Amino acid sequence: MTSLWLLPLPIIVPFATAVLAFLFRRGAEGRWISVMGSAATLVLGVLLLMEVLANGPQAAQMGEWPAPFGITLVADTLSAVMVVITGITGLAVAIYAVADITEDMEEMGYHSLFQVLIAGVSGAFLTGDLFNLYVWFEVMLISSFGLLILGGKRVQFDAGIKYVTLNLISTILFLSGIGLLYGTTGTLNLADLSRIAPTVDPGLMTVISMMFMVGFGVKAAVFPLFFWLPASYHTPSFAVSAVFAGLLTKVGVYAMMRLFTLVFTQDIAFTHTILLWVACLTMVTGVLGAAAQTDFRRILSFHIVSQIGYMILGLALMTPLAVVGAVFYLVHHIIVKANLFLVAGVANRIAGGTELARIGSLYKGAPFLAFLFLVPAFSLAGFPPLSGFWAKYVLVKASMDIELWIVAFVALAVGLMTIYSMTKIWGQAFWKPHPGGIVPTLTSLEPGERMALLLPIVSLALMTVLIGLYPEPFVLVAERAAEELLDPAAYIAAVLGEEEILQ
């Protein structure tokens, strides 16, 4: 019975919070409602993860319609972990937004849109069928577009048009794939698809899988479908950039991991070879794009693309160790990337911009902020003993175990290029003198404002250090998630019942 009430709550609570935040949007109440709702979502995510770790995958049938005919919510280890990390990111950004979001943006519904986005992300992680995955993608698209253009600047509308156009193309491919898959198999329930897919013509399933690969590839911002991301992520408020950077592309990665381990496994030699090429090209093009940029947020935006390549690499290799690395990398990157955008927001506030040529002296005036930048920056580059080191180590080792030496070299070389980009930010924004002759300091912020901006950054940095120093429990959870992905018997049994495993 636990799953019957626990599974829907990480979706219901953000929606309820969105309604309340909208009703109280003209005052301080709205922002604190958002913070409390985000905290409640995190607590529910932790309870769900504890339930899954204790009792295995959990499923609930909405409206008591039996699977595969009704709406199924299901959480295995990967889903539950992603709901927790969504809660962590949501709470961090909600606190940061207290100081970052203007009253005008609050009155236009920022907190409501933010909570709807969190609900959409949680729904995508918990849904058990493809049509409702499409629904949650649309919830995310509508709310994220609203957040992207909130503020009404011309550059935001320009970015919003590119963002929506490419995502609508992705949606068309996704819906077309859903239609073909349903016409072929007669079901859209993921557990049922896993059972039926091996009985369908492999060639036809491979063609359908390509449609999903492209559709989810746009959402995940992989090569060559990533151009919408660096064109848009540097335009909204920093709180919005942080939640986008942390969560949006990861839903696309999650969907690819789910579909290409649970459903599209008939022709791994073909599909996963394509994924391998996509992963390597995504890593290389993303890091080269970052190296060419001169703006703090643009550099970080291209690095999102680059790091997505590592996650797809783990899926493409399709060995137990590689999938462990992909899951570990997914969690690590959400924390690190969201934190870097939050740091960029503070730098912008005290130094007067994000264009590297126009700022400086941050190390001299705000050494604590400089330290808080170095933690996620070094982790992103793969420095030991931070979380990024272990994530990269596992993926490189998985590549070498199956003698893909070139792939391992690419992964290591991209790590070195990441160091170059982070060093460029350090040298320009933190080390060189400010061209205006000023020395930016954190004391220029009001005490309450300073607390709201720094508390999330400090908390996420501590998590990065904790995962790096004590990786074993996190690796064990990633191993369990990988085992369930590669052997979905427990997932299918939770949704359809034990008898389906025996048939």
N, C-alpha and C positions, 0 to 999 in steps of 0.2 A: 504493500500500500504506500510505502514511503515515496516511491517514484511517481505515483499518481499526483501528488501535490508538489513534490520537489522539482520535477522536470519543467513544468510550465512557468514556475515563479521567476527564474532569471529573465524571462520574456515579459511576463505580466508586470513585474515591479518597475522596469524602466518605462513602460507605457503609462502606468499609473502616475509615475513621477513626472512624465512629460505633461500630462493633463494638469496636475497641480502646479507645476512650474509655469505653465502658460497662464493659469488663473491668477497667479501672484507675480506676474512678470514685471510689474511696475514698482519694484522695490527690492530691498535686500532679501526678502523672504524667498523669492524665486531661486536665487543662486544657492541658498543654503538648503532648500528643498532638493535641488539637484545633487548637492554634496551628500546629503543623507540618503537619497535614493541610490546613488552610486555605491555608497558604503553597504547598503542592504543587498544590492546585487552581488557585490564581492562576497559577503557572508554566505549568501545562498549558493554561489559557485563553489565555495570551499566545502559546504555541507554536501553538495552533489558529488564533488570529487571524493570525499571521504566515503560516501555511500558506494560509489563505483569501485574504489580500491578495496573496500571490505567485501562486497557482494557481487562484483563483476558488472558487465554492462546492464544498464537499466532502460526499460522501455515503458511507455504509457500510450494508450490509445485514446485520443481525444473524442469525446462524445460516445465512448464505449463502442465505437464501430471497430470490428476486428480487423487486424492487418491481413492482407494488404489493401483493404478497401477504404479504410478511414485515414485520418491524419495521425501519423505516428511521430512521437517525440522519442528520441533514443540518445543515450549518452554512454559511450565507452570511455576508455581512459583518455584518448586523444580529445574527444569532444569536451569532457569534463575539464581537462587541463586548459583548453582554449577558452572555456567560459570563465575560469578563474583568472586567466591572464587578461581577458576582456574586462573583468571587474577591477583588476589592479590598475590597468591603463585608464579606465573610465573614472575611477576615484581620483587618481593623480591629476588628470586633466580637469576634472570638475573643481578641485581645490585651486589649481593654477588659474582657472578661468575667473575665479573670484576677483583677482587683480588684473587679469588680462583683458576681459571682455568689457566693453563700454556699456553705459546705461542705455544708449540708443540701440545697440545690438541686443541687449536683454529685452527691451520692449518689442523688438521685432521677432522675438521668439527663439533666441539662441539656445537657451537651456532646454526648451521642449524639443527642438530639432536634434540637439545633442543626445538626449535620452532616447529619442526614436531611433537614432543611429545605433546606439548601444543595444537596443532591443532587436534591431535587424541583424546585427552581428551575432548576438546570442542565438537568435532563431536559426540562422544559417548553420551554426555549429551543432544545434540540437535536432534539426529536422531529420526525419527518417525517410523522406521521399523527395523525388526530384522536382515535382511541380511546386511544392512548398519551398524548396531551395530557391527556385525562380522567384517566388513571392518575396522571400526575404532579401534577395538581391535587389528587387525593385524598391523595397522599403529603404534599403541602404542607399540606393541611387537617388531617390527623391530627397531624403534628409541630407545626404552629403552635398547635393547640388545646392540646397537651401543654405547650408553652412558655408559653402564655397563662395557664394555671391553676397553673403551677408556683409553689408558695409557699402555696397553699391558702387564700388570703384570700377572704372572702365576696364582695368587690367583683370579684375575679378570676373567680369562678364565675358571677356575674351577667353579666359581660362575655362570658365564654366561651359561655354559653347563647345570647346574642344573636348572637355571631359564628358559631357553628356552625349555628344555625337558618337564618339568611339565606344562608349559604354552601351549605347543603344544598338550599335552594330553587333556588339557582343551578345546582347539580349536576343536579337533576332536569330543568331546562330544557336544560342542556347535553346530557345523555344523550338526551333526547327529540329534540333537534335532530340529534344524531348518528344516531339510528335513522331519522328521516325522510330525512336526507341519504343514508344508505347505501341505503335502499329506493328512492330516486330515481335514484342514480348508480351504485350497485353497487361503490363504493369509498370508502375513508376516507383513502387516501394523499393528502397535500396537493398534491403535484405532479400526480398523476393527476386529482384533483378540478379543478385549474386547467385541465386539458386537456378534461375532460368537461363541466364546468359550463356553458359557452356553448351546448351542444347541448340543454340541458334547458329546459323551460318557464320563462321568466323570472319569471312571476308566482309559481309555486311556489317557486322559489329565493329570491325576495324574502321570502315568508312564513317560510321556514326561516331566512333570515338574521336576521329579527327575533328569533327564539328565541335565536340565538347572541349577538345584540347585547345582549339583556337578561341572558343568562347570564354573559357576559364583563363586562357593565356592573356587575354585583354584585361580581365579583372586583376590578374596577378602581376601584370606589367612585365611580361617576359619579352625577349627579343623575338621578332622585330615589332612588337605590338605595344611598346612601352611609352611612346612619345607623348601621350596625354599626361603622364605623371609629372615629369619635370616641367611641363608647360603650365601646370596648375597648382602644385603643392606649395609654391613659394608666394602665392597671392593672398590667401586668407589670413585671419588672425593666427597667432602662434599656437594658441590652444587647439584650434581646428587643424592646423598643420600637424601637430603632434599626434592627435587621435587618428588622423588619416594615415600618417606614416606608420603608426604602430599597428593598426588593425585592418584597414581596407584591403590592401593587397594580400594580406595573410588569409583572408576569407577565400580568395581565388586559389591560393596555394593549397589550403585545406581541402577545397572542393576537388582539386586535381588529385591530391593524395587519396581522398576517399574513393573517387570514381575509378582511378587507375590501380587500385589494390582490391577493390570490392567487386567491380563490374567488368571493366575492360582488361581482362587478363588472358584473353584467348591468343593474342599475338604479341607477346611481350618483346620478342626479338625485333619487331618492327616499331611498335609504338614507343617503347622505352629507349630505342636508339635515337629516335627523333627527339625525345625529351633530353637525351644526353647532349646532343648538339645544341638544342635550345638553351640548356643550362650553361654550357661553356660560353656560348655567344652572349648570353645575358650577363654573365659575370664580366666578360671582357669589355663589352660596349658600355655597360654601366660605369665601370671604374674609369674608362677613358673619358667618358662624358664628364665625370666628376673632376678629373684632373684638368679639364679645359675651362672649368667655371671659375668665376671670381666673386661669387656671392655666397654667403654662409648657407642660406637655405637651398640654393640651387645645387651646391655641392652635396648637401645631405640628401636632396631629392634623387640625384643620380645614384647615390650610394644605396638607396632603397632598391633600385633596379639591380645593381650589382649583387647585393646580398640575396635577393630573391633567387638568383642563379644557384647559390649554394643549396638552398632548400629543394629546388627542382633536381639538382644533382643527386641528392640522397634518394629521391623517388626514382630517378632514371636508373641508378645502379641496381636498385631492387634487391639488395642483399639485406639480411637482418641488421648488420652493423650500419649500413648506409641509411636505412630507414630510421634507426635510432638517431643517427646524426641529423637527419632532416627534422625530426620532431624536436630534438634538443635545440637545433639552430632556430627553429620557428619561435620557440619560447624566448630564447636569449635575445633574438633580434627585435622582438616587439618592445621589450623593456629598454634596450639600448637606443633604438632609433627614436622612440617617443621622447626619451630623456634628452637626446641631442637637440631635438627641436625646441624643447623647453629651455635648454641652456641658450640657444640662439635667441629666443624671445627676451630673456633677461639681458643678454648682450645688446640687443637692439634697443632696449629701453634705456640702458645707462650710457651706451656709447653713441646712440643716435642713428643707427642703421645696421644693415647686414652686408652691404657692399664692402668687401675687404679693404679696398683702397681708401675708404672714407672713415674707417674706424681704427682703433689701436689702443695700446696702453692698458688693456684689460688685466694683464698679469700684475702690473704695477699698482693699479687702483683697486682691483678686486681679485686678490690671489685665491680666495676661497672659491670663487666662481671658476677660476682657471683650473683649480684642482678638480672641481665637479665636471668640467669639460673633459679633462684627461681620462677620467675613469671610463665613461662610455666610448670615448674616441679610441683608447687603447684596446678596449674590449672588441670594438668593431674591427680593428685591424688584426686581432688575434694574439695580443700580447698575453703571456702567462703572468699571473695565475688567474686572469679574469675569465668570465664565462665564454667569451668569443674564442679563446684559445682552445678550450675543450671541444667546442662545436666544430671548429675547423679541423682539429686533430682527428676527430672521429671520421669525418668525411674524407680527409686525405688518406687515412689508413684504410678505409673501405675501398677507395680507388686503387691503392697499391696492392691490397689483398687479391684483387682480381687482375692485377698487372696492367691497369690502365695508367701507364706512367705519364702520358701526355696530359690526361685529365688531372692527375695529382699536381703536375707542374703548373697547369693553368690556375688551379685553386690557390697554390702557394704564391704565384706571381701576382694574382689579383690582390692577395693579402698585402704584398709589398707595395703595390700601387695605392692601396687604401691608406697605408702609412704616409705615403707622399701627400695625399689629399688632406689628411688630418694635420700633417706638419705644416701645410700651406695655411690652413686656418689658424694654427697656433702662431706661426710667424707673423702673419698679417694682422690678425684681430687681437692677439694677446701680447705679443712681444714687441712689435715695432711701436714707436711713439704715435699717438693720435695726431692725424694731420691738422686738426684744429687746435692743437696745443693743450687740450684738456686731459684730465686724468679721470676716467669714469670710475665711480665707486658705488658700492651697494648702499652706502649710507645716504645716497641721494634719493633712495626710495623711502616712502613712509613705512614705519615699523610693521603695520598690518599687511601692507602690500608686499613688503620684503618676505614676511613669513609665508604668505600664500604662494609666492613665486618659488621660494627656495625649498619649502618642505617637500613637495613632490619630487624635485630634482635630487635632494639628499636621499629620500627613501628609495628611489629607483637605482641610484648609484650604490647604495648599500646592498640592494638585491643583486646587482651585478657582481659585486665583490663576494657576497655570500655564495652565489652559485659557483664562482670561480674557485673559492677556497674549499668548499665542501660540495663537490659535484656529484658525489656518489648517490645520494637520494634522488637527485634530479635525473641522473642517468638511469637509475633503476625504474623510475616512472616512465622515462622515454622508452626503455627496453620493453616494458609491459605494453605501452601503446603500440610499439612496432610489432610485437607478437600478435596483438589483436588485429592489426591491419593485414598482416601476412597470412593469418589464419582466422578468418572471420566467423568461425563456427559459433563462438559465444555470442557474437553480435546478432547473428541470424536467429539463434535460439531465443535470445531475449525478445526479439520482435515477433517471430512467427511461432515459437514454441519448440520444445525439445524434439517433438516428433518429426519436424521438418528436416532435422539433421540426419535422421535415420533413413529418410526416403531417398 
